[in-house]
């Protein structure tokens, strides 16, 4: 019988963690629209921006 996967199995494979971010409504709307235009996601755009920022240091 195969082992059932539980929440801890998922965490082991997905190293990403959740965070929350507060933005002005107009900023978030513009970001969402840009993500749609670029066939991307808000998460991916922010992740790329943060990674680029961290590489600068």
Long-range contacts (C-beta under 8 A, 24 or more apart in sequence): 21-46
